[in-house]
Amino acid sequence: MTSSHPLSVASLFSVKGWIAVVTGGGTGLGLTAAKTLAANGAKVYITGRRIDVLETSARIHGAPENLGANGGSIVPIAMDVTSKESIKAAVDTIIQKDGHVNLLVNNAGMFAGRAESKAANGAEAYGDAMFAESIDDGWQKSYLTNCTSIYFVTAAFLPLLAKASSSPSEKVGSVINISSVSGLLKISQDSQYSYNCSKAATTHLTRQMALELSHENINICVNGIAPGYFPSEMTAGPSGDDNQSSDPGEPFRHFMSTMGAKVKRMGRPEELASVILTLATNEYIWGAIVPVDGGFLLQMPGVM
């Protein structure tokens, strides 16, 4: 049997035999990342707090008949990204079973709400609404989940990621942080300040980690993806029995129009999947933040 041409899709984007970890991998973008990697031969640990959700996703989407002949596997493992003890326990489990990690996808995130008023309502009404937001359940929890957790999860997995270069893949360990175009915008998107600011922090953390972890004594590649709107429990409401969400269609187009954007649909799984595979396998992309947003960022005040 002849081997694949080095410039074929099979060669360029192969993650066969890789060990990957996807936080928040039971639903939404995390599940898309997990399916993408597993369909291309990786063993993917999906983590989250809801073990029943993880087990359902692993059973359905990790089934051999769904992953195909060249598929790997999807393995559920409970891990709360906001708890050091939980992170350490998950790392210890993976050390015992595999001894290295090729790819970490920091995807877990949350939305904490917004001020229930608009600037057009005037200083008093808007100021009261802003001040009424919760510090702990809003701002602090957003930063903890969307940014701070990435720092500590990556730190805990560093020794395993550093061993990737001596694994069968012989590629350096890789980290992909899932941020958001919301962290690159000047508009607040209807006063969702805490979420947007936490995602801006995630983007900057990614840039800093990309530099520091590229040190020759560590040599781990870090990049980020800033998705626009993809179907998830955060953007499209509760997911179905298979833990997947659907584009709501017209309500989404109307929502876009309220911001003056002309994006007609949410992103499709394959449009995120191709970027994940590119960043995971390309050892010449370091420190990139890749918007995947259907052109949303081009139409809004922001910084690319």
C-alpha positions as CSV (number, residue, x, y, z in Angstrom):
1,M,0.0,0.0,0.0
2,T,1.5,3.3,-1.1
3,S,1.7,6.2,1.4
4,S,-0.1,9.5,0.8
5,H,1.5,12.3,-1.1
6,P,3.0,14.8,1.4
7,L,0.8,17.6,0.0
8,S,-2.4,15.5,0.0
9,V,-5.2,16.4,2.5
10,A,-4.6,13.1,4.3
11,S,-1.0,14.0,4.9
12,L,-1.4,17.7,5.6
13,F,-4.1,17.4,8.2
14,S,-3.5,14.0,9.8
15,V,-3.8,13.8,13.5
16,K,-3.8,10.0,13.5
17,G,-2.8,8.6,16.8
18,W,-2.7,12.0,18.5
19,I,-3.9,12.6,22.1
20,A,-6.0,15.7,22.3
21,V,-7.9,17.4,25.1
22,V,-10.9,19.7,24.4
23,T,-12.4,21.6,27.4
24,G,-16.1,22.2,27.3
25,G,-16.2,19.4,24.7
26,G,-19.7,18.1,25.3
27,T,-21.6,20.6,23.3
28,G,-21.3,23.5,20.8
29,L,-17.9,24.5,19.4
30,G,-16.1,22.1,21.8
31,L,-18.0,19.2,20.4
32,T,-17.3,20.3,16.9
33,A,-13.6,20.4,17.7
34,A,-13.7,17.0,19.3
35,K,-15.6,15.4,16.4
36,T,-13.1,17.0,13.9
37,L,-10.1,15.6,15.7
38,A,-11.6,12.2,16.4
39,A,-12.8,11.8,12.8
40,N,-9.2,12.3,11.7
41,G,-7.8,9.6,14.0
42,A,-7.1,11.3,17.3
43,K,-8.0,10.1,20.8
44,V,-9.9,13.0,22.2
45,Y,-10.6,13.6,25.8
46,I,-13.7,15.9,26.2
47,T,-14.0,17.6,29.5
48,G,-16.7,19.5,31.4
49,R,-18.7,19.6,34.6
50,R,-21.7,17.7,33.3
51,I,-20.5,14.1,33.0
52,D,-23.9,12.9,31.7
53,V,-23.6,15.4,28.8
54,L,-20.0,14.2,28.1
55,E,-21.0,10.6,28.1
56,T,-23.8,11.1,25.7
57,S,-21.6,13.0,23.3
58,A,-18.9,10.3,23.5
59,R,-21.4,7.5,23.0
60,I,-23.2,9.1,20.0
61,H,-20.4,11.1,18.2
62,G,-17.6,8.8,19.2
63,A,-19.2,5.7,17.9
64,P,-17.1,3.9,15.2
65,E,-19.9,4.1,12.7
66,N,-20.0,7.9,13.1
67,L,-16.3,8.5,13.1
68,G,-15.5,6.4,10.0
69,A,-12.9,3.9,9.2
70,N,-10.0,6.2,10.0
71,G,-11.5,7.5,13.2
72,G,-10.0,7.6,16.7
73,S,-12.1,7.9,19.8
74,I,-13.9,10.3,22.1
75,V,-13.4,9.8,25.9
76,P,-15.4,11.7,28.5
77,I,-13.6,12.9,31.6
78,A,-15.0,15.2,34.3
79,M,-13.1,18.4,34.8
80,D,-14.1,21.8,36.2
81,V,-11.8,24.3,34.5
82,T,-12.3,26.7,37.5
83,S,-11.0,24.2,40.0
84,K,-7.3,23.5,40.4
85,E,-8.1,20.2,42.2
86,S,-10.3,19.1,39.3
87,I,-7.8,20.1,36.7
88,K,-5.0,18.2,38.5
89,A,-7.1,15.1,38.8
90,A,-7.9,15.1,35.0
91,V,-4.2,15.6,34.2
92,D,-3.2,12.7,36.5
93,T,-5.7,10.5,34.7
94,I,-4.3,11.3,31.3
95,I,-0.7,10.8,32.5
96,Q,-1.5,7.3,33.7
97,K,-3.3,6.4,30.4
98,D,-1.2,8.1,27.7
99,G,1.8,10.0,29.1
100,H,1.6,12.9,26.7
101,V,-0.8,15.3,25.0
102,N,-0.4,16.6,21.4
103,L,-3.1,19.2,21.4
104,L,-5.0,21.2,24.0
105,V,-8.1,23.1,22.9
106,N,-9.2,25.6,25.5
107,N,-12.8,26.0,24.6
108,A,-14.8,26.1,27.8
109,G,-16.6,29.4,28.3
110,M,-19.7,31.1,29.6
111,F,-22.0,34.1,29.0
112,A,-22.9,36.1,32.1
113,G,-25.6,38.4,30.9
114,R,-25.8,42.1,30.1
115,A,-27.0,45.4,31.4
116,E,-30.8,45.4,31.0
117,S,-31.0,48.9,29.4
118,K,-29.6,50.8,26.5
119,A,-27.4,53.9,26.3
120,A,-30.3,55.6,24.4
121,N,-32.4,55.4,27.6
122,G,-30.2,58.0,29.2
123,A,-27.5,58.2,31.9
124,E,-29.7,57.4,34.9
125,A,-31.5,54.4,33.4
126,Y,-28.4,53.0,31.8
127,G,-26.1,53.7,34.8
128,D,-28.6,52.0,37.1
129,A,-28.8,48.9,34.8
130,M,-25.0,48.7,34.6
131,F,-24.6,49.0,38.4
132,A,-27.3,46.4,39.0
133,E,-25.1,43.7,37.3
134,S,-23.5,41.2,39.7
135,I,-19.8,41.4,40.3
136,D,-19.4,37.8,41.4
137,D,-21.9,36.0,39.2
138,G,-21.3,38.3,36.2
139,W,-17.9,39.9,35.8
140,Q,-15.8,37.7,38.1
141,K,-17.3,34.4,36.8
142,S,-16.9,35.5,33.2
143,Y,-13.2,36.2,33.7
144,L,-12.7,33.1,35.7
145,T,-14.2,30.8,33.1
146,N,-13.3,32.5,29.9
147,C,-9.8,33.7,30.6
148,T,-8.3,32.7,34.0
149,S,-9.1,29.0,33.5
150,I,-7.2,28.9,30.3
151,Y,-4.1,30.1,32.1
152,F,-4.3,27.4,34.8
153,V,-5.5,24.5,32.5
154,T,-2.6,25.2,30.1
155,A,-0.1,25.4,33.0
156,A,-1.3,22.0,34.3
157,F,-0.9,20.4,30.9
158,L,2.5,22.0,30.0
159,P,4.6,18.9,30.9
160,L,2.4,16.6,28.9
161,L,2.4,19.0,25.9
162,A,6.1,19.3,26.1
163,K,6.4,15.5,25.6
164,A,4.5,15.7,22.3
165,S,7.6,16.2,20.2
166,S,9.0,12.9,21.3
167,S,5.6,11.1,20.7
168,P,5.0,9.2,17.5
169,S,3.8,12.3,15.7
170,E,7.1,14.0,16.3
171,K,5.3,17.4,16.2
172,V,5.6,20.0,18.9
173,G,2.7,20.3,21.4
174,S,0.0,22.7,20.4
175,V,-2.5,24.8,22.2
176,I,-5.6,26.4,20.6
177,N,-7.5,28.9,22.6
178,I,-11.1,29.6,21.6
179,S,-11.8,33.3,22.1
180,S,-14.5,35.3,20.2
181,V,-14.8,38.1,17.7
182,S,-16.6,39.8,20.6
183,G,-13.2,40.3,22.1
184,L,-12.1,42.3,19.1
185,L,-15.0,44.7,18.8
186,K,-15.5,48.2,20.0
187,I,-19.3,47.8,20.2
188,S,-20.7,46.2,23.3
189,Q,-23.2,44.1,21.3
190,D,-26.1,45.3,23.3
191,S,-24.2,45.9,26.6
192,Q,-22.6,42.5,27.0
193,Y,-19.6,44.1,28.5
194,S,-18.4,41.3,30.8
195,Y,-18.4,38.7,28.1
196,N,-16.7,40.9,25.5
197,C,-14.0,42.1,28.0
198,S,-13.3,38.5,29.2
199,K,-12.8,37.4,25.6
200,A,-10.6,40.4,24.9
201,A,-8.5,39.2,27.8
202,T,-8.4,35.7,26.4
203,T,-7.1,37.0,23.1
204,H,-4.3,39.0,24.9
205,L,-3.5,36.0,27.1
206,T,-3.1,33.9,23.9
207,R,-0.6,36.4,22.5
208,Q,1.4,36.4,25.7
209,M,1.4,32.6,26.1
210,A,2.4,32.2,22.4
211,L,5.5,34.2,23.1
212,E,6.5,32.7,26.5
213,L,5.7,29.1,25.6
214,S,7.7,29.3,22.4
215,H,10.9,29.5,24.5
216,E,13.4,26.8,23.4
217,N,13.1,25.1,26.8
218,I,9.4,24.6,26.3
219,N,8.7,24.8,22.6
220,I,4.9,24.7,22.6
221,C,2.9,26.3,19.8
222,V,0.0,28.6,20.9
223,N,-2.6,30.0,18.6
224,G,-6.2,31.3,18.9
225,I,-9.5,31.2,17.1
226,A,-12.0,34.1,17.4
227,P,-15.2,32.6,16.2
228,G,-18.3,34.6,15.2
229,Y,-21.7,33.1,15.6
230,F,-21.9,29.3,15.5
231,P,-24.8,27.2,16.8
232,S,-24.3,26.4,20.5
233,E,-26.3,26.5,23.7
234,M,-24.9,30.0,24.2
235,T,-26.1,31.4,20.8
236,A,-29.0,29.1,19.7
237,G,-30.7,27.9,22.9
238,P,-30.8,24.3,24.3
239,S,-29.2,21.6,22.2
240,G,-31.0,18.5,21.0
241,D,-30.7,14.9,22.3
242,D,-27.4,14.6,20.4
243,N,-26.0,17.7,22.2
244,Q,-25.9,19.6,19.0
245,S,-27.5,23.0,18.2
246,S,-29.0,24.4,15.0
247,D,-28.9,27.8,13.3
248,P,-32.2,29.5,14.2
249,G,-32.4,31.1,10.8
250,E,-34.5,34.2,10.5
251,P,-34.2,35.2,14.2
252,F,-30.4,35.2,13.7
253,R,-30.6,37.3,10.6
254,H,-32.8,39.8,12.4
255,F,-30.4,39.9,15.3
256,M,-27.5,40.7,12.9
257,S,-29.5,43.4,11.3
258,T,-30.0,45.2,14.7
259,M,-26.2,45.6,14.8
260,G,-26.0,46.7,11.2
261,A,-24.3,43.5,10.1
262,K,-25.2,41.6,6.9
263,V,-24.1,38.1,8.0
264,K,-27.0,35.8,6.8
265,R,-26.3,32.6,8.7
266,M,-24.3,31.1,11.5
267,G,-21.1,29.2,10.8
268,R,-21.1,25.6,9.8
269,P,-19.1,22.8,11.6
270,E,-16.8,22.3,8.7
271,E,-15.9,26.0,8.6
272,L,-14.5,25.7,12.1
273,A,-13.1,22.3,11.6
274,S,-10.8,23.2,8.8
275,V,-9.2,26.0,10.9
276,I,-8.8,23.7,13.9
277,L,-7.0,21.1,11.8
278,T,-4.8,23.8,10.2
279,L,-3.7,25.3,13.5
280,A,-3.2,21.9,15.0
281,T,-1.0,20.5,12.3
282,N,0.9,23.5,10.8
283,E,4.1,24.0,12.7
284,Y,4.8,27.3,11.0
285,I,1.9,29.2,12.5
286,W,2.7,30.7,15.9
287,G,0.8,33.3,17.8
288,A,-2.0,33.8,15.3
289,I,-5.6,34.9,16.2
290,V,-7.8,33.7,13.4
291,P,-11.3,35.2,13.1
292,V,-13.9,32.7,11.7
293,D,-17.0,34.9,11.5
294,G,-18.5,35.1,8.0
295,G,-17.2,38.7,7.6
296,F,-18.9,40.0,10.8
297,L,-15.7,41.7,12.0
298,L,-15.3,43.5,8.6
299,Q,-18.6,45.2,9.1
300,M,-18.2,46.2,12.7
301,P,-16.0,48.8,14.5
302,G,-13.1,46.7,15.9
303,V,-9.5,45.8,15.7
304,M,-8.5,42.8,13.4
